[in-house]
Amino acid sequence: MIDSRTWLPAIALGLATSGGVYWLAGVPLLAAYVGAFWAIGVGLTAYHADAIPGLLRGNSEWGTTARLWSGAFGGLLALATTAVMGPQLPVSSETGFALGLLVIGVAVTMANVGIGLALSLAGDGAGTVETRVEAPGNDS
């Protein structure tokens, strides 16, 4: 189900990011990819916000396991972005920055694709999100 309150701001952010990357690096295809991944990633994050307790807010009771995985995600994302933006690549700093934005956009999008897959497997298997994930140990 398409919710315009979720997707219109995400598409606007994707277009703005794409325009900024094009202005900065001057590579149209890279700008299109960055904008697309940011729009999809942000849209899916907003779409999944109510399905996962604490996804966008710090009010989760998931315990240390969720913090471990989110920390691993953040650390590995920082490592990948630093590798792409580092001075060892023979690209300009503007293109390196644009590539870093691409890495972040791909990571956020793929994390949300994984969340969507887990939610659909927890549901009826028909690809719709019907079942909401409950915090471990919360038998209410």
Accessible surface in RSA format (square Angstrom, percent):
REM  Atomic radii and reference values for relative SASA: ProtOr
REM  Chains: A
REM  Algorithm: Lee & Richards
REM  Probe-radius: 1.40
REM  Slices: 20
REM RES _ NUM      All-atoms   Total-Side   Main-Chain    Non-polar    All polar
REM                ABS   REL    ABS   REL    ABS   REL    ABS   REL    ABS   REL
RES MET A   1   207.05 107.2 147.13  97.4  59.92 142.7 123.67 105.1  83.37 110.5
RES ILE A   2   143.95  81.9 119.66  89.1  24.29  58.5 119.66  86.2  24.29  65.9
RES ASP A   3    45.03  31.5  41.66  41.5   3.38   8.0  19.19  45.2  25.84  25.8
RES SER A   4    62.95  53.2  55.90  74.6   7.06  16.3  28.00  59.6  34.96  49.0
RES ARG A   5   196.53  82.5 174.97  89.2  21.57  51.3  82.56 112.8 113.98  69.1
RES THR A   6    19.64  14.0  14.07  14.3   5.57  13.3   2.76   3.7  16.88  25.5
RES TRP A   7    47.69  19.1  47.69  23.1   0.00   0.0  44.82  23.9   2.87   4.7
RES LEU A   8   114.21  63.6 109.55  78.4   4.67  11.7 110.00  77.3   4.22  11.3
RES PRO A   9    79.92  58.2  68.15  62.1  11.77  42.8  75.15  62.0   4.77  29.6
RES ALA A  10     1.41   1.3   0.40   0.6   1.01   2.3   0.49   0.7   0.93   2.5
RES ILE A  11    81.96  46.6  81.37  60.6   0.59   1.4  81.46  58.7   0.50   1.4
RES ALA A  12    58.40  53.7  49.37  76.2   9.03  20.5  53.75  75.7   4.66  12.3
RES LEU A  13    73.10  40.7  68.72  49.2   4.38  11.0  72.45  50.9   0.65   1.7
RES GLY A  14     2.05   2.5   0.00   N/A   2.05   2.5   2.05   5.6   0.00   0.0
RES LEU A  15   126.19  70.3 117.64  84.2   8.55  21.5 118.05  82.9   8.14  21.9
RES ALA A  16    68.36  62.9  46.60  71.9  21.75  49.5  58.69  82.7   9.67  25.6
RES THR A  17    21.97  15.6  13.41  13.6   8.57  20.4  15.31  20.6   6.67  10.1
RES SER A  18    22.35  18.9  22.17  29.6   0.17   0.4   6.70  14.3  15.64  21.9
RES GLY A  19    40.12  49.5   0.00   N/A  40.12  49.5  34.93  95.9   5.19  11.6
RES GLY A  20    36.03  44.4   0.00   N/A  36.03  44.4  31.72  87.0   4.31   9.6
RES VAL A  21     1.94   1.3   1.29   1.2   0.65   1.6   1.71   1.5   0.23   0.6
RES TYR A  22   117.53  54.9 115.32  65.6   2.21   5.8  68.67  51.6  48.86  60.2
RES TRP A  23   208.33  83.6 182.51  88.3  25.82  60.6 159.31  84.9  49.02  79.5
RES LEU A  24    60.51  33.7  43.29  31.0  17.22  43.3  44.82  31.5  15.69  42.2
RES ALA A  25    22.37  20.6   0.00   0.0  22.37  50.9   2.78   3.9  19.59  51.9
RES GLY A  26    46.10  56.8   0.00   N/A  46.10  56.8  22.72  62.3  23.38  52.4
RES VAL A  27    58.67  38.6  57.52  52.1   1.16   2.8  58.67  51.0   0.00   0.0
RES PRO A  28    87.38  63.7  81.32  74.1   6.06  22.0  82.95  68.5   4.43  27.5
RES LEU A  29   114.47  63.8 110.87  79.3   3.61   9.1 113.34  79.6   1.13   3.1
RES LEU A  30    18.79  10.5  16.08  11.5   2.71   6.8  17.76  12.5   1.02   2.8
RES ALA A  31     3.01   2.8   3.01   4.7   0.00   0.0   3.01   4.2   0.00   0.0
RES ALA A  32    53.38  49.1  43.33  66.9  10.05  22.9  48.71  68.6   4.67  12.4
RES TYR A  33   111.69  52.1 111.56  63.5   0.12   0.3  72.28  54.3  39.41  48.6
RES VAL A  34     0.00   0.0   0.00   0.0   0.00   0.0   0.00   0.0   0.00   0.0
RES GLY A  35     4.23   5.2   0.00   N/A   4.23   5.2   3.71  10.2   0.52   1.2
RES ALA A  36    48.24  44.4  37.79  58.3  10.44  23.8  46.26  65.1   1.97   5.2
RES PHE A  37    56.26  28.1  56.11  34.8   0.15   0.4  56.23  34.1   0.02   0.1
RES TRP A  38    56.27  22.6  54.42  26.3   1.85   4.3  56.27  30.0   0.00   0.0
RES ALA A  39    13.59  12.5  13.59  21.0   0.00   0.0  13.59  19.1   0.00   0.0
RES ILE A  40    78.40  44.6  78.26  58.3   0.14   0.3  78.40  56.5   0.00   0.0
RES GLY A  41     0.67   0.8   0.00   N/A   0.67   0.8   0.67   1.8   0.00   0.0
RES VAL A  42    50.23  33.1  48.78  44.2   1.46   3.5  49.73  43.2   0.50   1.4
RES GLY A  43     0.00   0.0   0.00   N/A   0.00   0.0   0.00   0.0   0.00   0.0
RES LEU A  44    33.88  18.9  33.88  24.2   0.00   0.0  33.88  23.8   0.00   0.0
RES THR A  45    26.41  18.8  26.41  26.8   0.00   0.0  24.56  33.0   1.86   2.8
RES ALA A  46    42.54  39.1  29.14  45.0  13.40  30.5  29.94  42.2  12.61  33.4
RES TYR A  47    86.50  40.4  69.38  39.5  17.11  44.5  45.91  34.5  40.58  50.0
RES HIS A  48     4.32   2.4   4.30   3.0   0.02   0.1   0.87   0.9   3.45   4.0
RES ALA A  49    10.56   9.7   9.68  14.9   0.88   2.0   9.68  13.6   0.88   2.3
RES ASP A  50   121.13  84.8  95.90  95.4  25.23  59.7  28.51  67.1  92.62  92.4
RES ALA A  51     1.91   1.8   0.63   1.0   1.28   2.9   0.63   0.9   1.28   3.4
RES ILE A  52    28.06  16.0  27.91  20.8   0.15   0.4  28.00  20.2   0.06   0.2
RES PRO A  53    52.98  38.6  37.97  34.6  15.00  54.5  49.09  40.5   3.89  24.1
RES GLY A  54    20.96  25.8   0.00   N/A  20.96  25.8   0.74   2.0  20.22  45.3
RES LEU A  55    58.93  32.8  32.91  23.5  26.02  65.4  37.03  26.0  21.90  58.9
RES LEU A  56    96.38  53.7  62.10  44.4  34.27  86.2  66.86  47.0  29.52  79.4
RES ARG A  57   119.48  50.2 110.84  56.5   8.64  20.6  69.30  94.7  50.18  30.4
RES GLY A  58    88.67 109.3   0.00   N/A  88.67 109.3  43.31 118.9  45.36 101.6
RES ASN A  59   104.15  71.8  78.62  76.0  25.52  61.5  42.66 102.7  61.49  59.4
RES SER A  60    46.98  39.7  21.30  28.4  25.68  59.2  20.53  43.7  26.45  37.1
RES GLU A  61   142.39  81.7 118.70  89.8  23.69  56.4  48.30  93.4  94.09  76.8
RES TRP A  62    61.70  24.8  50.10  24.2  11.60  27.2  50.63  27.0  11.07  18.0
RES GLY A  63    35.72  44.1   0.00   N/A  35.72  44.1  30.53  83.8   5.19  11.6
RES THR A  64    99.51  70.8  93.90  95.2   5.61  13.4  64.76  87.0  34.75  52.5
RES THR A  65    86.04  61.2  82.98  84.1   3.06   7.3  52.00  69.9  34.03  51.4
RES ALA A  66    35.04  32.2  25.05  38.7   9.99  22.7  32.11  45.2   2.92   7.7
RES ARG A  67   156.10  65.5 147.97  75.4   8.13  19.4  72.88  99.6  83.22  50.4
RES LEU A  68   120.67  67.2 111.44  79.7   9.23  23.2 119.15  83.7   1.52   4.1
RES TRP A  69   173.72  69.7 170.06  82.3   3.66   8.6 155.43  82.9  18.28  29.7
RES SER A  70    72.65  61.4  58.94  78.7  13.71  31.6  49.17 104.7  23.49  32.9
RES GLY A  71    45.43  56.0   0.00   N/A  45.43  56.0  36.51 100.2   8.92  20.0
RES ALA A  72    40.04  36.8  27.11  41.8  12.94  29.4  38.08  53.6   1.96   5.2
RES PHE A  73    80.88  40.5  74.02  45.8   6.86  17.9  79.68  48.3   1.20   3.4
RES GLY A  74    34.81  42.9   0.00   N/A  34.81  42.9  29.55  81.1   5.26  11.8
RES GLY A  75    43.49  53.6   0.00   N/A  43.49  53.6  35.31  96.9   8.18  18.3
RES LEU A  76   118.47  66.0 113.70  81.3   4.77  12.0 113.99  80.1   4.48  12.1
RES LEU A  77    31.85  17.7  27.01  19.3   4.84  12.2  31.03  21.8   0.82   2.2
RES ALA A  78    56.41  51.9  48.40  74.7   8.00  18.2  55.96  78.8   0.45   1.2
RES LEU A  79   122.04  68.0 117.33  83.9   4.71  11.8 121.47  85.3   0.57   1.5
RES ALA A  80    41.56  38.2  33.89  52.3   7.67  17.4  41.08  57.8   0.49   1.3
RES THR A  81    17.14  12.2  17.14  17.4   0.00   0.0  16.87  22.7   0.27   0.4
RES THR A  82    92.04  65.5  86.48  87.7   5.56  13.2  67.25  90.3  24.79  37.5
RES ALA A  83    51.17  47.1  43.36  66.9   7.82  17.8  47.51  66.9   3.66   9.7
RES VAL A  84    31.76  20.9  30.87  27.9   0.89   2.1  31.48  27.4   0.27   0.7
RES MET A  85    84.35  43.7  58.89  39.0  25.45  60.6  49.64  42.2  34.71  46.0
RES GLY A  86    13.67  16.9   0.00   N/A  13.67  16.9   8.00  21.9   5.67  12.7
RES PRO A  87   138.87 101.2 103.45  94.3  35.42 128.7 116.05  95.8  22.82 141.8
RES GLN A  88   123.27  68.9  88.39  64.6  34.88  83.0  67.44 143.6  55.82  42.3
RES LEU A  89    65.25  36.3  59.00  42.2   6.26  15.7  59.23  41.6   6.02  16.2
RES PRO A  90   132.05  96.2  92.50  84.3  39.55 143.8 108.91  89.9  23.14 143.8
RES VAL A  91    65.85  43.3  38.50  34.9  27.35  65.9  47.60  41.4  18.24  49.5
RES SER A  92    59.34  50.1  40.72  54.3  18.62  42.9  46.50  99.0  12.84  18.0
RES SER A  93    93.13  78.7  70.91  94.6  22.21  51.2  58.13 123.8  34.99  49.0
RES GLU A  94    71.47  41.0  69.41  52.5   2.06   4.9  18.41  35.6  53.05  43.3
RES THR A  95    28.42  20.2  28.42  28.8   0.00   0.0  16.77  22.5  11.65  17.6
RES GLY A  96     3.16   3.9   0.00   N/A   3.16   3.9   3.16   8.7   0.00   0.0
RES PHE A  97    90.05  45.1  89.41  55.4   0.64   1.7  89.41  54.2   0.64   1.8
RES ALA A  98     0.00   0.0   0.00   0.0   0.00   0.0   0.00   0.0   0.00   0.0
RES LEU A  99    45.81  25.5  45.61  32.6   0.20   0.5  45.61  32.0   0.20   0.5
RES GLY A 100     0.44   0.5   0.00   N/A   0.44   0.5   0.44   1.2   0.00   0.0
RES LEU A 101    32.30  18.0  31.42  22.5   0.88   2.2  31.42  22.1   0.88   2.4
RES LEU A 102    36.57  20.4  36.57  26.2   0.00   0.0  36.57  25.7   0.00   0.0
RES VAL A 103    35.08  23.1  31.34  28.4   3.75   9.0  34.18  29.7   0.91   2.5
RES ILE A 104    48.38  27.5  48.38  36.0   0.00   0.0  48.38  34.8   0.00   0.0
RES GLY A 105     1.91   2.4   0.00   N/A   1.91   2.4   1.91   5.2   0.00   0.0
RES VAL A 106    51.33  33.8  51.33  46.5   0.00   0.0  51.33  44.6   0.00   0.0
RES ALA A 107    21.80  20.0  13.79  21.3   8.01  18.2  20.77  29.2   1.03   2.7
RES VAL A 108    40.58  26.7  39.86  36.1   0.72   1.7  40.58  35.3   0.00   0.0
RES THR A 109     4.31   3.1   4.31   4.4   0.00   0.0   4.31   5.8   0.00   0.0
RES MET A 110    98.78  51.2  90.25  59.7   8.54  20.3  57.59  49.0  41.19  54.6
RES ALA A 111    39.39  36.2  23.39  36.1  16.01  36.4  35.71  50.3   3.68   9.7
RES ASN A 112     5.78   4.0   5.38   5.2   0.40   1.0   0.00   0.0   5.78   5.6
RES VAL A 113    73.97  48.7  67.81  61.4   6.17  14.9  72.20  62.7   1.78   4.8
RES GLY A 114    34.69  42.8   0.00   N/A  34.69  42.8  29.56  81.1   5.14  11.5
RES ILE A 115    37.75  21.5  33.65  25.1   4.10   9.9  36.81  26.5   0.95   2.6
RES GLY A 116    16.99  20.9   0.00   N/A  16.99  20.9  14.67  40.3   2.32   5.2
RES LEU A 117   105.85  58.9 100.25  71.7   5.60  14.1 104.40  73.3   1.45   3.9
RES ALA A 118    57.95  53.3  48.36  74.6   9.59  21.8  53.11  74.8   4.84  12.8
RES LEU A 119     0.34   0.2   0.34   0.2   0.00   0.0   0.34   0.2   0.00   0.0
RES SER A 120    16.68  14.1  16.45  22.0   0.23   0.5   6.99  14.9   9.70  13.6
RES LEU A 121   129.24  72.0 104.89  75.0  24.35  61.2 105.53  74.1  23.71  63.8
RES ALA A 122    56.95  52.4  26.32  40.6  30.63  69.7  37.93  53.4  19.02  50.4
RES GLY A 123    21.23  26.2   0.00   N/A  21.23  26.2   3.51   9.6  17.72  39.7
RES ASP A 124    99.98  70.0  59.39  59.1  40.59  96.0  46.44 109.3  53.54  53.4
RES GLY A 125    56.92  70.2   0.00   N/A  56.92  70.2  24.36  66.8  32.57  72.9
RES ALA A 126    76.44  70.3  39.44  60.9  36.99  84.1  52.43  73.8  24.00  63.6
RES GLY A 127    56.50  69.7   0.00   N/A  56.50  69.7  27.04  74.2  29.46  66.0
RES THR A 128    64.96  46.2  60.90  61.7   4.05   9.7  62.85  84.4   2.10   3.2
RES VAL A 129    28.77  18.9  10.54   9.5  18.24  43.9  10.54   9.2  18.24  49.5
RES GLU A 130   123.35  70.8  95.25  72.1  28.11  66.9  29.24  56.6  94.11  76.8
RES THR A 131    59.28  42.2  54.43  55.2   4.85  11.6  41.69  56.0  17.59  26.6
RES ARG A 132   114.43  48.0 104.37  53.2  10.07  24.0  40.18  54.9  74.26  45.0
RES VAL A 133    40.81  26.9  32.66  29.6   8.15  19.6  37.55  32.6   3.25   8.8
RES GLU A 134   108.72  62.4  94.06  71.2  14.66  34.9  44.49  86.0  64.24  52.4
RES ALA A 135     9.62   8.8   6.00   9.3   3.62   8.2   6.00   8.4   3.62   9.6
RES PRO A 136    92.47  67.4  64.89  59.2  27.58 100.3  76.14  62.9  16.33 101.5
RES GLY A 137    79.97  98.6   0.00   N/A  79.97  98.6  38.19 104.8  41.78  93.6
RES ASN A 138    66.06  45.6  51.69  50.0  14.37  34.6  11.45  27.6  54.61  52.8
RES ASP A 139   147.82 103.5 105.19 104.7  42.63 100.8  44.63 105.0 103.19 102.9
RES SER A 140   133.73 113.0  58.73  78.4  75.00 172.8  77.31 164.6  56.42  79.0
END  Absolute sums over single chains surface
CHAIN  1 A     8738.2       6749.7       1988.5       6268.8       2469.4
END  Absolute sums over all chains
TOTAL          8738.2       6749.7       1988.5       6268.8       2469.4
